[in-house]
């Protein structure tokens, strides 16, 4: 097992290994009496094992959540609050989440808001949730106006990345999670790219030491970023801060919205990173080889690097309402070289259009 420490005002540890559920009581501590286990409904049998690890120590209340983004609604949050109320949850009780990013986001939000905040431990079961949603304290739900518009920062008391849970994850989901991992390679840790480039992608299985190293490295990238800029207020010394994690997300989010969220997040991010690289190249900020490396690295793990589902005019509107936009000015996270992130603010629409041509195949 590897343990990565997250410093800051509310420090916690991220444990990466196999069969880690028995570690939950050690993280939750002895003051906790009741635990709400909020789990992705389809993972009932696996959640049962987590419940067993808790039952000798706590009064455990299991709540199966609707699948995927259907969990991230105000209605589901209300149902959870009502259930916590009926079970008499106090400020010293706790929430454990078990599932993908939607479970982590909703469960974290319920924990952040119940009695203005109780302890939460995340046990992410998808690669995407391990390297992104479970670490960094972002919680939230969706509303009619968009995704993640309601939420709060609430850091977990601990995160258990149990690699054994990836064994039942469909291959396409694992590959999509690699989109965020490769993104971390470009924004901060080029060793990730070297590992991807020298490993047969078929060998990136849940039991492979290389996948474990990729996960550890991606989580370390995320930890370094959130410790420096938890609330996305901007970094020091010209670093964009937490915003760097949104590399590839401006076009990526626009594509997800256009596809009505039927495209996997990691797939959209892969296309978005290739777009951002092309944009930086055309703006004279990124060299040709690093832009080309984007296409080869994402394609190598099985992710798309081009998009033919919509034209530029259909996507530009969604890009303008991206969270990074300031007023009416578009902002893109770009690279000035490998692991050298910067901001491209207010680029000409002609440049945006020209860069799109490179990914619109
Ligand atoms: N998923 C991006 C972030 O945590 O800031």
Boltz pocket constraint, residues with backbone or C-beta under 6 A from the ligand:
constraints:
  - pocket:
      binder: B
      contacts: [[A, 132], [A, 133], [A, 135], [A, 136], [A, 138], [A, 242], [A, 245], [A, 246]]
      max_distance: 6.0
